[in-house]
Amino acid sequence: MKSLVTIIAAGLLAGSFAISADAGTKKSGMAEVKAQCQAQAKKKYSAIHFMKRRDYVKNCMNQRA
């Protein structure tokens, strides 16, 4: 009984590391996309139009997701 609990606990622990590693990779990918969208928004809208820039970045992120 103890060995079964130990095996299940080890499996859950290993699975949690695999899930967190995948999430870290996905976050860095989304950060790249956000940076690209922000660069495009900066080219398209001047500093005065900060709301248009923000909306452009949001729309760009939604299209690429």
N, CA, C and O atoms as a Tinker XYZ file with bonds, in Angstrom:
   260  protein
     1  N      0.821000   -1.192000    0.000000    73     2
     2  CA     0.000000    0.000000    0.000000    64     1     3
     3  C      0.867000    1.259000    0.000000    63     2     4     5
     4  O      0.585000    2.221000   -0.715000    81     3
     5  N      1.927000    1.237000    0.815000    73     3     6
     6  CA     2.812000    2.401000    0.864000    64     5     7
     7  C      3.531000    2.606000   -0.461000    63     6     8     9
     8  O      3.730000    3.741000   -0.895000    81     7
     9  N      3.916000    1.517000   -1.098000    73     7    10
    10  CA     4.629000    1.643000   -2.373000    64     9    11
    11  C      3.707000    2.212000   -3.459000    63    10    12    13
    12  O      4.161000    2.962000   -4.323000    81    11
    13  N      2.434000    1.864000   -3.420000    73    11    14
    14  CA     1.481000    2.390000   -4.390000    64    13    15
    15  C      1.307000    3.896000   -4.212000    63    14    16    17
    16  O      1.271000    4.644000   -5.189000    81    15
    17  N      1.202000    4.325000   -2.981000    73    15    18
    18  CA     1.063000    5.753000   -2.696000    64    17    19
    19  C      2.327000    6.494000   -3.116000    63    18    20    21
    20  O      2.247000    7.599000   -3.653000    81    19
    21  N      3.478000    5.904000   -2.878000    73    19    22
    22  CA     4.752000    6.520000   -3.259000    64    21    23
    23  C      4.859000    6.664000   -4.771000    63    22    24    25
    24  O      5.299000    7.704000   -5.261000    81    23
    25  N      4.466000    5.640000   -5.513000    73    23    26
    26  CA     4.524000    5.683000   -6.974000    64    25    27
    27  C      3.577000    6.754000   -7.522000    63    26    28    29
    28  O      3.940000    7.497000   -8.434000    81    27
    29  N      2.378000    6.833000   -6.975000    73    27    30
    30  CA     1.409000    7.837000   -7.428000    64    29    31
    31  C      1.918000    9.239000   -7.121000    63    30    32    33
    32  O      1.805000   10.135000   -7.957000    81    31
    33  N      2.478000    9.438000   -5.930000    73    31    34
    34  CA     3.005000   10.751000   -5.559000    64    33    35
    35  C      4.166000   11.153000   -6.468000    63    34    36    37
    36  O      4.263000   12.311000   -6.874000    81    35
    37  N      5.038000   10.211000   -6.787000    73    35    38
    38  CA     6.168000   10.499000   -7.670000    64    37    39
    39  C      5.671000   10.859000   -9.073000    63    38    40    41
    40  O      6.222000   11.754000   -9.714000    81    39
    41  N      4.657000   10.183000   -9.539000    73    39    42
    42  CA     4.092000   10.482000  -10.852000    64    41    43
    43  C      3.473000   11.869000  -10.904000    63    42    44    45
    44  O      3.660000   12.600000  -11.877000    81    43
    45  N      2.740000   12.230000   -9.868000    73    43    46
    46  CA     2.138000   13.561000   -9.815000    64    45    47
    47  C      3.198000   14.649000   -9.743000    63    46    48    49
    48  O      3.058000   15.705000  -10.359000    81    47
    49  N      4.253000   14.388000   -8.992000    73    47    50
    50  CA     5.334000   15.355000   -8.866000    64    49    51
    51  C      6.041000   15.555000  -10.210000    63    50    52    53
    52  O      6.326000   16.688000  -10.597000    81    51
    53  N      6.316000   14.486000  -10.903000    73    51    54
    54  CA     6.969000   14.576000  -12.209000    64    53    55
    55  C      6.065000   15.278000  -13.220000    63    54    56    57
    56  O      6.543000   16.061000  -14.040000    81    55
    57  N      4.788000   15.008000  -13.167000    73    55    58
    58  CA     3.834000   15.651000  -14.067000    64    57    59
    59  C      3.736000   17.142000  -13.831000    63    58    60    61
    60  O      3.579000   17.913000  -14.777000    81    59
    61  N      3.827000   17.558000  -12.578000    73    59    62
    62  CA     3.738000   18.990000  -12.283000    64    61    63
    63  C      4.936000   19.740000  -12.853000    63    62    64    65
    64  O      4.788000   20.877000  -13.302000    81    63
    65  N      6.123000   19.128000  -12.845000    73    63    66
    66  CA     7.295000   19.776000  -13.427000    64    65    67
    67  C      7.157000   19.889000  -14.939000    63    66    68    69
    68  O      7.556000   20.897000  -15.522000    81    67
    69  N      6.610000   18.893000  -15.563000    73    67    70
    70  CA     6.440000   18.924000  -17.019000    64    69    71
    71  C      5.443000   20.002000  -17.420000    63    70    72    73
    72  O      5.649000   20.687000  -18.422000    81    71
    73  N      4.389000   20.162000  -16.674000    73    71    74
    74  CA     3.378000   21.169000  -16.974000    64    73    75
    75  C      3.949000   22.568000  -16.784000    63    74    76    77
    76  O      3.703000   23.445000  -17.612000    81    75
    77  N      4.707000   22.796000  -15.710000    73    75    78
    78  CA     5.251000   24.125000  -15.465000    64    77    79
    79  C      6.306000   24.490000  -16.499000    63    78    80    81
    80  O      6.427000   25.666000  -16.845000    81    79
    81  N      7.064000   23.544000  -16.999000    73    79    82
    82  CA     8.065000   23.822000  -18.031000    64    81    83
    83  C      7.384000   24.231000  -19.329000    63    82    84    85
    84  O      7.867000   25.125000  -20.024000    81    83
    85  N      6.273000   23.593000  -19.664000    73    83    86
    86  CA     5.537000   23.935000  -20.877000    64    85    87
    87  C      4.932000   25.330000  -20.754000    63    86    88    89
    88  O      4.922000   26.087000  -21.725000    81    87
    89  N      4.435000   25.671000  -19.588000    73    87    90
    90  CA     3.830000   26.986000  -19.386000    64    89    91
    91  C      4.881000   28.083000  -19.516000    63    90    92    93
    92  O      4.584000   29.156000  -20.041000    81    91
    93  N      6.085000   27.838000  -19.055000    73    91    94
    94  CA     7.150000   28.826000  -19.181000    64    93    95
    95  C      7.510000   29.082000  -20.623000    63    94    96    97
    96  O      7.777000   30.225000  -20.993000    81    95
    97  N      7.525000   28.066000  -21.439000    73    95    98
    98  CA     7.827000   28.210000  -22.854000    64    97    99
    99  C      6.724000   28.996000  -23.553000    63    98   100   101
   100  O      7.002000   29.841000  -24.404000    81    99
   101  N      5.499000   28.723000  -23.202000    73    99   102
   102  CA     4.382000   29.409000  -23.831000    64   101   103
   103  C      4.379000   30.892000  -23.448000    63   102   104   105
   104  O      4.070000   31.741000  -24.284000    81   103
   105  N      4.717000   31.209000  -22.207000    73   103   106
   106  CA     4.750000   32.597000  -21.776000    64   105   107
   107  C      5.806000   33.383000  -22.533000    63   106   108   109
   108  O      5.561000   34.519000  -22.939000    81   107
   109  N      6.975000   32.792000  -22.726000    73   107   110
   110  CA     8.030000   33.516000  -23.434000    64   109   111
   111  C      7.636000   33.729000  -24.891000    63   110   112   113
   112  O      7.981000   34.753000  -25.482000    81   111
   113  N      6.923000   32.779000  -25.471000    73   111   114
   114  CA     6.443000   32.941000  -26.842000    64   113   115
   115  C      5.435000   34.063000  -26.953000    63   114   116   117
   116  O      5.469000   34.839000  -27.908000    81   115
   117  N      4.542000   34.156000  -25.991000    73   115   118
   118  CA     3.551000   35.218000  -25.989000    64   117   119
   119  C      4.208000   36.570000  -25.742000    63   118   120   121
   120  O      3.733000   37.590000  -26.242000    81   119
   121  N      5.294000   36.586000  -24.976000    73   119   122
   122  CA     6.010000   37.835000  -24.743000    64   121   123
   123  C      6.633000   38.340000  -26.036000    63   122   124   125
   124  O      6.658000   39.545000  -26.287000    81   123
   125  N      7.136000   37.423000  -26.857000    73   123   126
   126  CA     7.693000   37.811000  -28.155000    64   125   127
   127  C      6.612000   38.395000  -29.058000    63   126   128   129
   128  O      6.826000   39.412000  -29.718000    81   127
   129  N      5.461000   37.750000  -29.084000    73   127   130
   130  CA     4.356000   38.221000  -29.916000    64   129   131
   131  C      3.904000   39.597000  -29.452000    63   130   132   133
   132  O      3.638000   40.477000  -30.271000    81   131
   133  N      3.818000   39.783000  -28.139000    73   131   134
   134  CA     3.395000   41.074000  -27.605000    64   133   135
   135  C      4.397000   42.162000  -27.978000    63   134   136   137
   136  O      4.002000   43.274000  -28.328000    81   135
   137  N      5.683000   41.854000  -27.905000    73   135   138
   138  CA     6.713000   42.826000  -28.266000    64   137   139
   139  C      6.611000   43.203000  -29.743000    63   138   140   141
   140  O      6.767000   44.369000  -30.103000    81   139
   141  N      6.350000   42.218000  -30.590000    73   139   142
   142  CA     6.192000   42.499000  -32.020000    64   141   143
   143  C      4.974000   43.373000  -32.273000    63   142   144   145
   144  O      5.031000   44.308000  -33.072000    81   143
   145  N      3.872000   43.072000  -31.597000    73   143   146
   146  CA     2.653000   43.860000  -31.765000    64   145   147
   147  C      2.859000   45.286000  -31.270000    63   146   148   149
   148  O      2.372000   46.236000  -31.882000    81   147
   149  N      3.577000   45.435000  -30.169000    73   147   150
   150  CA     3.841000   46.776000  -29.655000    64   149   151
   151  C      4.719000   47.575000  -30.615000    63   150   152   153
   152  O      4.521000   48.778000  -30.788000    81   151
   153  N      5.685000   46.909000  -31.236000    73   151   154
   154  CA     6.545000   47.596000  -32.198000    64   153   155
   155  C      5.731000   48.060000  -33.407000    63   154   156   157
   156  O      5.943000   49.163000  -33.911000    81   155
   157  N      4.810000   47.230000  -33.867000    73   155   158
   158  CA     3.960000   47.616000  -34.996000    64   157   159
   159  C      3.061000   48.787000  -34.612000    63   158   160   161
   160  O      2.862000   49.710000  -35.402000    81   159
   161  N      2.523000   48.745000  -33.402000    73   159   162
   162  CA     1.647000   49.824000  -32.938000    64   161   163
   163  C      2.425000   51.124000  -32.812000    63   162   164   165
   164  O      1.896000   52.200000  -33.091000    81   163
   165  N      3.666000   51.026000  -32.398000    73   163   166
   166  CA     4.500000   52.219000  -32.254000    64   165   167
   167  C      4.752000   52.871000  -33.614000    63   166   168   169
   168  O      4.783000   54.097000  -33.723000    81   167
   169  N      4.929000   52.051000  -34.641000    73   167   170
   170  CA     5.130000   52.587000  -35.986000    64   169   171
   171  C      3.856000   53.210000  -36.538000    63   170   172   173
   172  O      3.899000   54.203000  -37.263000    81   171
   173  N      2.722000   52.612000  -36.183000    73   171   174
   174  CA     1.454000   53.029000  -36.777000    64   173   175
   175  C      0.847000   54.256000  -36.099000    63   174   176   177
   176  O      0.277000   55.115000  -36.771000    81   175
   177  N      0.966000   54.345000  -34.762000    73   175   178
   178  CA     0.334000   55.431000  -34.017000    64   177   179
   179  C      1.368000   56.212000  -33.226000    63   178   180   181
   180  O      2.299000   55.633000  -32.666000    81   179
   181  N      1.203000   57.530000  -33.181000    73   179   182
   182  CA     2.129000   58.381000  -32.442000    64   181   183
   183  C      1.879000   58.243000  -30.944000    63   182   184   185
   184  O      0.934000   57.577000  -30.522000    81   183
   185  N      2.729000   58.874000  -30.150000    73   183   186
   186  CA     2.630000   58.781000  -28.690000    64   185   187
   187  C      1.355000   59.437000  -28.160000    63   186   188   189
   188  O      0.907000   59.121000  -27.058000    81   187
   189  N      0.787000   60.323000  -28.920000    73   187   190
   190  CA    -0.437000   61.014000  -28.485000    64   189   191
   191  C     -1.615000   60.033000  -28.440000    63   190   192   193
   192  O     -2.493000   60.153000  -27.586000    81   191
   193  N     -1.630000   59.077000  -29.348000    73   191   194
   194  CA    -2.753000   58.141000  -29.469000    64   193   195
   195  C     -2.487000   56.859000  -28.687000    63   194   196   197
   196  O     -2.460000   55.772000  -29.264000    81   195
   197  N     -2.292000   56.985000  -27.379000    73   195   198
   198  CA    -1.960000   55.816000  -26.563000    64   197   199
   199  C     -3.104000   54.819000  -26.484000    63   198   200   201
   200  O     -2.856000   53.618000  -26.369000    81   199
   201  N     -4.344000   55.274000  -26.541000    73   199   202
   202  CA    -5.479000   54.352000  -26.493000    64   201   203
   203  C     -5.578000   53.546000  -27.786000    63   202   204   205
   204  O     -5.899000   52.357000  -27.753000    81   203
   205  N     -5.307000   54.182000  -28.919000    73   203   206
   206  CA    -5.322000   53.471000  -30.196000    64   205   207
   207  C     -4.205000   52.437000  -30.228000    63   206   208   209
   208  O     -4.379000   51.336000  -30.750000    81   207
   209  N     -3.054000   52.803000  -29.664000    73   207   210
   210  CA    -1.937000   51.853000  -29.590000    64   209   211
   211  C     -2.322000   50.628000  -28.781000    63   210   212   213
   212  O     -2.086000   49.495000  -29.200000    81   211
   213  N     -2.917000   50.863000  -27.618000    73   211   214
   214  CA    -3.319000   49.766000  -26.741000    64   213   215
   215  C     -4.331000   48.857000  -27.430000    63   214   216   217
   216  O     -4.227000   47.633000  -27.353000    81   215
   217  N     -5.313000   49.461000  -28.104000    73   215   218
   218  CA    -6.310000   48.671000  -28.818000    64   217   219
   219  C     -5.686000   47.868000  -29.951000    63   218   220   221
   220  O     -6.061000   46.720000  -30.188000    81   219
   221  N     -4.727000   48.480000  -30.653000    73   219   222
   222  CA    -4.050000   47.782000  -31.739000    64   221   223
   223  C     -3.290000   46.570000  -31.197000    63   222   224   225
   224  O     -3.324000   45.493000  -31.792000    81   223
   225  N     -2.608000   46.750000  -30.072000    73   223   226
   226  CA    -1.856000   45.645000  -29.482000    64   225   227
   227  C     -2.807000   44.525000  -29.057000    63   226   228   229
   228  O     -2.523000   43.352000  -29.299000    81   227
   229  N     -3.921000   44.869000  -28.433000    73   227   230
   230  CA    -4.903000   43.863000  -28.017000    64   229   231
   231  C     -5.430000   43.078000  -29.216000    63   230   232   233
   232  O     -5.502000   41.850000  -29.178000    81   231
   233  N     -5.797000   43.793000  -30.281000    73   231   234
   234  CA    -6.322000   43.132000  -31.472000    64   233   235
   235  C     -5.261000   42.244000  -32.119000    63   234   236   237
   236  O     -5.555000   41.133000  -32.561000    81   235
   237  N     -4.048000   42.734000  -32.168000    73   235   238
   238  CA    -2.957000   41.966000  -32.759000    64   237   239
   239  C     -2.710000   40.689000  -31.960000    63   238   240   241
   240  O     -2.496000   39.622000  -32.536000    81   239
   241  N     -2.739000   40.800000  -30.641000    73   239   242
   242  CA    -2.536000   39.623000  -29.782000    64   241   243
   243  C     -3.668000   38.617000  -29.985000    63   242   244   245
   244  O     -3.419000   37.412000  -30.026000    81   243
   245  N     -4.892000   39.087000  -30.110000    73   243   246
   246  CA    -6.024000   38.186000  -30.313000    64   245   247
   247  C     -5.933000   37.461000  -31.656000    63   246   248   249
   248  O     -6.289000   36.286000  -31.751000    81   247
   249  N     -5.463000   38.148000  -32.685000    73   247   250
   250  CA    -5.352000   37.533000  -34.000000    64   249   251
   251  C     -4.264000   36.470000  -34.032000    63   250   252   253
   252  O     -4.412000   35.455000  -34.713000    81   251
   253  N     -3.184000   36.688000  -33.311000    73   251   254
   254  CA    -2.057000   35.747000  -33.335000    64   253   255
   255  C     -2.210000   34.616000  -32.334000    63   254   256   257
   256  O     -1.470000   33.635000  -32.404000    81   255
   257  N     -3.136000   34.725000  -31.419000    73   255   258
   258  CA    -3.293000   33.666000  -30.400000    64   257   259
   259  C     -4.013000   32.466000  -30.907000    63   258   260
   260  O     -4.214000   31.506000  -30.163000    81   259
